[in-house]
Amino acid sequence: MSKPTSLLPASLRRQRVILHIDLDCFYAQVEQVRLGIPSEEPLAVQQWQGLIAVNYAARKAGIQRHCTVEEARAKCPNLRLVHVATYANGELEPKYHPDPHYATHKVSLQPYRRASARIFEIFQRFCPDTVQRASVDEAFIDVTDHVNTKLSERFFSSAALSLFVGSEDDGDSTEKSPPEINWDGLGVVYSSSSSTTQDIVASSADDNIEDQERASLSSSWDDWQLVVAAELSSEIRATVFKELGIAHNKTLAKLCSALNKPNNQTILRNSETMNFMQTIPFHKIRNLGGKLGTEVENVLKIETAGDLWKFSIEELQSKFGMATGIWLYNICRGIDTEEVTQRNILKSMMASKSFRPPVTKMSQIEHWVNILGVELYTRVKDDYEINQRWPKNLLVHYKCSTHPTPRSKSSFFPHRISLTSPDVISRKLLTLFKNSDYEFPCSNLSVGATGLTKDDSLGVMDISKFFLKRNVNSESGGGDGVVNPCNNLAGEVLIKSSSDENTGNKFLPTAENVNKYEISENHNNTVNTPTATTSSNQKNINKTIVKKAASAKKPVSRNSADIGILKFFDNATAPREIKPAADDSHMKKIVPVTLLDKSINTILTGNNAAAAESSSSLSTQCQKCDQMIFPHQISEHEDYHLALDLQREYRSIDRKRNQKQVMKEERKKRRKVELADFFETKERK
């Protein structure tokens, strides 16, 4: 039996349905929700002495963005002004201060970023894989799959085929005429019979509608795609107030969403596309509001998309290039094949402050570093909660009024565990600034976190973890530079003596000292193990391990730069210092701890036979190295052998490359000798 979507008309299987979501006067709406202000009350968002967002009630009074505060109050005395949140020195979160000042406070847009993140979570809930973020308040959503599935269920099931108008028993179901559409409640539908683009025919059921108008609203299957998309958008609108444009491509959807604001959705049918595009101002078309659009308008002397129709593809290509000419020819007719794609999340974030007048003292720099550090700390923490990413580098960037070139200094970003407060970032930023070649006066100071990547601690172990950099003075258990995760089935833990408290963890077992110890057959000795409280309170446990000194291999001399395949892995483990086997004065004893509770219990109680039986019954022998491994280690052990094979293959290739290089150098030397002999012989003659 064929799938429901396979019964769709062929034209629908090639057609896409796009929603464009535009959250108009977004900052003003966020503040209205936060303060509980009704939409009928005039409100504007203020940043210092200018306005950056104005709601519709304020626009009716003639207030526009970028008006000054004085101008806005003169036009609308009852205007509600809300200043954006700002950071003050010593505060951990941006706050809405009653009278912030440019000289002491730093603007924060974090409340709007957080509101945007919550809204986009709703979009992802409806369409997880087809949301393209265009800006903080704008998105494209491809709902084609959802729409086609709904159409198949509604019209192409066996029970629904009888709904088709003019159907024939022996005909192809995909060629049936679609039912008539009632557009009531779905939004406003663009119609060319309206006097202007803003006038919309909302329903084909109006008794006063002309015959021509009725004909233009006759149903088609691609119109039914828009119907289902409008129903879906209504569900989204019930969750978040926004403006929606619904069409068959991104360009048309964006143009439609600009109509019929606020809080409405506009539907553009394929049959009306050319009429809709004819009067659209050319510079309003997506991607034509900048230099390209201005150049086309000036060269061709056009104002609307319809003005471009008189030029052929060849003429457009001769003036603007092959690809651009074709694109212009299509876009002015509403033809856009660009897909909705998920944009990559930015891998860096910045917080900056411009100084007017420039600062001239280190105390002023310290003041602003503290504020910028808090903002960066907040944004990094928020990004970690949403995307589970952490930065690699910390950057300080500044401009000097007397120097034309900006300067910067960077360092490693603090580890997530060590970043307990914004002060950690601020102190490090200040140190970076002082260690740079700074000069006063300073006109701009920026701090940033770069290299944002997924936190490794949240994921599983990847193959690069098997590769360790070699230490020249370390004792090696093998020459391959690959860690065998299953060498230590007992999970050895090295216990330091109390006199070695300051030596750190440099004596932990690594690839170089595994297999030097084995479980002893004699469990009569005791060791002291630190408890969870203090190192002075210790508990005696009957367990021990003896050293396999005879089986320890001799140190292998290896250049520390010779890391083999390791250089292809970014997250490879750094070199670790290994204490020679003969010198164990820094340790009390080696404590065996297995990964299985049953084996732990039998070892701690001294039941050797039970321990051996438990381990042998649960372990299996590797066919490649004859090593005994537990079932839960099989996958990791296979990765180890894969890494080992890759390492050997790489070194084989490297040896051949070195041999070729040596031969090449020898040929050069011979040529020099031959040339020298040739000229020497010629001079003698």
N, C-alpha and C positions, 0 to 999 in steps of 0.2 A: 504493500500500500504506500502511495506516495506521501511525502510530508505535506502538511497544509500549505507552507509557503511555496512549494513547488507548483501549486495550482494557481498562483497569482499570475495576472497578465504579465507578459514579458516586459512591458514598459515600466511596470512598478518595480520589478526586480532590478532595474537599472536606475531607478529614481531614488533620490535621497530626500529626507525631511529634516530640516534644521531649525532649532529654536535659538534665537538670540535673546539673551537676558541682559537688560540694562537697568541697573538700580539707580534711578535718577535722583539727583541731589542727595547722594548717599550719606555724606557726613551729617547733613541736616536731619535725615531720617533716623540715624543712629542716636542723635541727641534728643530727638522727639521721644523715642522709645525709652531712653535712659531717664528722662525727666518727666515722662508721662504727660507731655504737652500734646493737645489735639492738633490735627493737621490744619485746622482752620485758623490757628493762631500764627501770625507772621513770626518766622524765626530765621536767624542767620548765624552761621558759624564764623567766628572771628579769629584771626591770627594776627596778633599785634594790632595794627591800625587798619588792616584790610579784611575783606570778607572772602572766604574760600568756598562757601556753600550757602545757598539761599533756597528756602522751600517755596512752594507754589503760592501760598498765601502772601508771602513777602514779594514775590515777583509781580503779583497783581498790583501792588503799590508802586511799581516802577523800580524796585531795587534789583540790581544785577550783581553778579560776582565781580570782585576786584573794586567795588565801590569802597570808599573810605567810610569809617564809622560815622563821621560827622554827616556825610552826604546821606547815608542810609537813615539816620535818625531824623534828618530834616524831611525826608519823603514819607516816613512812617514813624510817628512818635511812639506808638505802642509796640514797636519792633522788639522782639526778645533776642538779645545778643548773648551767645554762649561762646566763651573763649575756649580754644582747644586745650587739652590737658598739657601740662608742662612738668618738667623735672626741676626740682630745686636741689641745691647741694645738701647731701645727707639723707635724701628720701630714696626709698627702695622701689617705689612705684610712681608712675605719673599721676598727678592730681589736678583737679580743677580749682586752681587758685583764684581768689576773687580779683586780684589785681597783679597779674604776673608782669614782669618787666624784661625787656629784651636783654638787658645787661646782666641779669642774674638768673634767668630761667632758660630752659631748653625745651622747644616744642616737641611733643610726642604724638605720633599718629598711631600708636599701638592700640588704643581702644577701637579704632576703625579696622585695623588689621585683624583683630580678634573677632569683630563682628563679621567681617568678610569670611573668615575661616569657618565660622558657624554656618553661614549661608551656603558656602560651597559644600559643606558636609551634607546639607539637604540635597543639593543637586546630585552629588555622588550617590546618595541613597536611592534616587530614582533611576539614574543612568550611571552605573559605576565606572564604565570604561570609555565613555564617549564625551567627557566634559573637557572643553578647552578653555582655560583661564586666559582672558584677554587683558584684564586689569583687575584692580582690587574690587571693582563693582560691575564687571562685564564678563560674560561667558557665552560660548557657543556650545550647544548640546545636539549631537546627532542622535535622533530618536528613530532612525529608519528601521532597525531590527524590531524594536518594540511595536512600532506602528504596523509593520507587515505581519507580525505574529497576531496582533489583534484583528487585523482585517481577515486573515485566514480563518481564525476561529469564528468570526462573525458571519462571513459570507461564503466560505469555501468548504465548510463541513457538509456532510450529506444532508443534514437537516435544514441547512440554510440555502441550498441551491434554488429552492422554489421562490426565493425572494427576488430573483433577477427579473428585470423587466424584459419582455420579449424573448424569453429563453425557449430553446427548442430541445426536445428530448435527446436527439442524436447529435446535438452541437457540442462544440468545445466549451466547457464551463468558463475558461479564461477569456472567451470572447463575448460573454453575456453583457448586456447593458447594465450599468450600475443603477441602484435605486436613487430616487430623488433625495436631495439633501435639504434638511431644515436647518438653516444656519443660526436660528435663534439660540441665544445663550452661549454661543461659541466664541464670541468676540466680534470685532468689526471687520467686515470683508471689503477689501478695496474693489471699487468699480469705476471704470473709465467713464461711465455715464454721469458721474458726479461732476459738479462744476469745477471743483478743485481737488487737489490731492488729499486735502484734509477732510473733505466730505465723503462719508462712507455709507454704502448701502448695507444695512444691517440685516435685512431679511427679505427673502424672495417671496414671502407670503403676503406682502403689502398689496392691497387691492388697487392702489394708485400707481403701481409700478408699470412702466411701459412694456410693450411686447419685446422691444429690442433689449430692454434691461433684463427681462425674464430669460430671454435666449442666452444672454451673456452669463446667467447664473445657472444654466443647465449643468447637470451633474456629470462628472467623469471619475474614473478610478483614481487618478492622481489627486482629485479634489477630496476623495474619501480618505486619502492619506493625511491631508491637512485636517480633516475632521477629527480623526483619532489623535493626531498630534495636539490639537486644540483641547481635547478632553484631558490629555495628559498634563498639558500646561496648566489647566485649571486646578488639577490636583496639587501641582507645585505651588501655584499662587495661593492656595488655601493655607499653605504652610509659611510662605514668605511673600510679602507684598513687593511687587516688581512690575516692570513693563516688559512685555514679550512681543517679539515679531516672529511669525511662523511662515516659512516659505520653503522652497525646494533647494536653496543654496545659501551660503554664508552671506554673500553680498546683499541679496534681497532681504534676508532675515534681519540684517542690521539696519537697512534702510526702513523697513517696516516698523521696527521697534521704536523709531523716533517719532512715529505718528501716534495720535490719540493718547498722549500722556495727560495726566498721570494715571497709574493703576489700571491699565487696560492692555489688551493684546490685539494685534492686527494680523489678519490672514491675507496672504497674496496668492492667488491661484495662477497656475501656468498660463491660462488663457488671457490673463490681464497683464502679463509681464511686460510686453512691449509698450502698452499704453501707460503703464506705471513708470517705466524708465524714461519715456520721452521727455517729460518735463522736470526730471530730477536734476538739480544743479550738479554740474560735472564734479566740482571739488568736494561734494558730499559723498561721493562713492568711496567705498573702503579702499585704502591704499593710494588714493589720488588727492589727498588733502595737503600734500607736501610739495617738494620740488618737481616731481614728475607731473603732477596735475597742473601746476602753474606753467610748466614748460609747454604742455600740450595745449592749454588754453591760449597761451600767447602765440604759439606757432600757427595754430589752426584757426584762431579767432573764434572760439566756441564758448558757450556758457552752459549748455545743458547736455545731457547724454544724447538726446535726440539729434543735436547739432552734429554729432560725430558720425551719424549713420550715412551721410553722403560721401564719406571717404571709404575707398576700397581697402582690402587687406594689403594690396601691393603698395598703395600710397602710404599707409601707416607704417609698413615695414621699411620703406625707403627713408622715412624721416626719423623713425625711432628704433630701428633694429628689427630683426626677424621675430624674436620671441615677444618683445614688447608690443610690436605691431599686431600680432595675433591676439595677444591678451587684451589690448585696447578694443579691438574689433568685437570681441566676445563680451567684455564686461559692460560696454555701453548698451548692449542688448539684454543684459541680465543673465548672461551665461557665465557660470563660475563653477569650475570642477574641483576647487580646493577642498580637501577633506578636513574634517574636524579631528585634530590630533592633540593629544595631551602634551602640554608644554613641560619641558624640564624645569624642575624647581631650581631657583637661583642657588648657586653654590657659595655665595658670599653675602654679607650684610654689613652696612656701614652706618655710623652715627657721626654727624659732623656739625660744626658750629663755625659760622663766619663772624669775624669781629669787626665792628665799626664803632669806634676807631680800633686799629690793631692793638693787641695787648703787648706790653713791654716788660712784664715782670713774671718771674717764675711762680710767684704766689697766684697769679691769675691763671696760669696754665694748670696749676694743681687744682684750682677750683673747678675748671671746666673738664679736666680729666676725670674727676670724681663723678660729675654729672653724666658725661658720655659713657663712662664705664658702667654705670647703673643701667643706662638705656641698652647698651650692648648685652649686658648680663640678662636683662629681661627678655630681649628678643631671642637670644640663644636658648634660654630655658623654654620659651614658648615653642620654638621650632623643634626642640627635642621632644616635647610632649606630643606634637602633631606628627612629625616626620621621623622621629627616632634618629636624628642626625647630630653629629658633633663636629666642631671645626678643628682643623689641623693647625692653623696659624693665627697669630694675633698681630695686627698691623696698626701702626700709628703713622699718620700722613699729615704733613703740615706745609703751609706756604708762608714764605717770608716776603714782606712788602718790598724789600730791597733786592730780592733775588728772583730772577724770572722762572727758575725751574723748581717745582715742588720737590720735597724730599720725603723719604719714608724710611721706616725701620720696622723689622718684623722679627718674630720669635715664635716658639711653639706655644699653642694655646694650652691653658691649664687643663689638666685631666678632669673629667667629670666628677670624680670622687673628691678631688682636692678643691673644686670650685664651690666652696661653702657659702660665699657671700660676694657681693660686687666689689668689695675691697680687694679681693685677690686679683681681679682684672685691673682695677685702678692702679694698684701698686706696680704691677708689671708694665702697664702702659706708661706710667711716669718714669720708670727705670729705662724703658726703651727711648723715651723722648730725651732724657738726660744723657744717654749714651750716644745719641745721634749728634750730628754737626749742626745743632739748632742755632738759629740767630733770631734776634728781635729787631724790629717788631714783627709779630706773627699775625697774619690776616685771616688764616683759616686753620682749623684743627679737626682732623677726622680720625676716627678709630674704627677698626673693622675686624671681622672674623671671616677667614677665607678657608677654602677647602672643606666645605661642609659635606660629610659623607656619612653613610649609615654606620652606627656605632657597632664595632666588631663584637663587643661583649654581649650583644643581644642575639647574635647569629650562631650558627653551628661552625665547627672547625673546618676550615677549607684546606686544600692540599698544600698551600704555601707554608702552613704551620709545621710541616714535616722537615723543612729546610732550615738549618742553623748555620750562622756564620762561624767559621773556625777561629779559634784562638791559637796563636802561634805557640804559646807556652802550655797549652792544655794537653791533658793526656787523652788520647783518642781510643775509642772502642772500635773504630773502623774508619776506612778512608773515603767513604762515600758522602759524608756530610748530610746524611738523612737520618732523622729521628725515628726510631722504631717505637711506636706508642705502646707496644705490647711486650717490650723486653722485661718490664718489671711487673709481673703478675701480682706480686704482693703489695704493690703500691708503696714503695719505700719512702719513709720520711726521715730526714736527718734532724737529730735533736742536738742543738748547740749546748755547750756547757755555760754555766752562769757567768764565767769569766770572759765570754766572748759576746757580750750583749751588743757591742758596737760594730760587729763585723757584718751585720745585715744578712741577706739571704743568698750570698754568693756561693755557699757550699751546698745548695740544693742539687740533687742529682739531675744530670742532663744526658744527652746522647753519648757523651764521652765516658761516663762512669757507670752506666747501667750494666747489668750482668756482672758486676764485681762482687756482688753479695748474693747469698742464698740463705734460705731458711735453715737454721741449724738443727741437727738431730738431737742436740742436747739443750734442754730448756731449763737448766738449773740456775743460770745466771739471772740477775735482775738488772733493770735499768730504771733511772729516774725520769719520769715524764712530767713536764710542767702542767699544772691544772689551769682552768680557765680564769682563776683569780689572780694569783701572783706567782712569780717564778720561785719564790722561797718555799711556798707550800707545794710539795711534790708528793706523788703517789707511786709506790713501788708496784711494778707490773712484771709478772714472770714471762718475759719474752726476750729473745736475742737473735742475732744474726752473726754468722762468721764470715770473714772475708775470703773471697776466692783469689788470693794473691797470686797463686801460680798461673791462673788463667788470664791475668791482666796483661794486656798488650803493651808493647813499648810505645813511648810517645812518637807521634808522627809529625815530622816537621812540615809545616804547610804555610805558604804565604797567606796572610790574612786577607789579601785582595782577591785570592782565588776562591770565590764563593760559588762558582758554577752557575747552575740554573737559578740560584737564589735571586740574582739580580732582576729576574722577570717578575718577582712577587713583591708587591709593595709592603705587605704586612708581615714580612718574614721576621722571625725572632732575632733579636740582637745577640751578639756574642756574650757568653757568660763565663765567668772565671771558675775553673775547676781545681780543687785541691788535689795534689798527687796522692795516690793510694797509700803510699808508705807513711805519710804523715797524717795521722788521725787524732792528734792531740787536742784538736779543737772540738771534738765530739765526745759525748758521753757514750752513746751506743747508737746502733741503727735499729729503728723500730719498724717491724713489718706490719702493715695494715692492708688487708685485702679488701676488695670491693664488694665482697659478699658477706652478709651478716653471719651466715652459718660458719664460714671459714674463719672469720674473726673470732667468733666465740670459741671454736675448737682450739685455735692457736693460743688464745689468752689463757685457756684452762689447761694447756699442756697436753691435750689429746692429739698426739701426732698422727696416729692411725686414722682417726676420724677426719682430721684435716686433709690428709693425703687422699682419702677416699672421696671427700667432698670435692676437692679440686680436680681430681682425675675424672670424676663423673660429669663435671660441668664443662671441662675444657676439651678442645679438639686440636688436632695436629695440622699445621699449615703444610701444604704439599710443596711449597717453594723453599721454605727455610727450615722445615721440620720443628718449628717452635710450637709449644703448646699455648693456645689462646682460648679465652672465654668466648661464649657465643655473642655477647654484647660488643666484643671487640673485633668481630670478623670484618665488618664494613670498614672500620678505621684501619685495620691491618692490611686490607686490600689496597686502600689508598696509599699506604706506606710503600707497598711494592710498586705501585704505579709511579710514585714519586722517585723511587730508587731507579726504575727503568729510565725515566726521563733524565735523571741526573747522569746516568752512565752514557746515555745517547748523546747528551749535550757535550760531555767531556770527550767523547769519541770525535764528535764534529770539531770541537775546539782543538784537539791534537792535530787533526788533519789540516785545519786552518793554519796552525802554527808551523807545521811542516812546509806548507806552501809558502808561507812568509819567509821562512829560512832559505828555501830554495830560490825565492825571488831576490833576496838580498845577496846570495852567492852569485847569481847571474849578473847582478849589477856590478859586483866587485870584479868579476872576470872581464866584463865589458870595459871597465875603467883601465884595467891592466892591459887589455888588448889595444885600446886606444892610445894609451901611453907608449906602448911598444911601437905602435904604428908611427906615431909622430917622431919618436926618437930615431927610428930607422930612417925615416924620410929626411930628418935633419942631417944624419950622417952621410946620406947620399948627396 
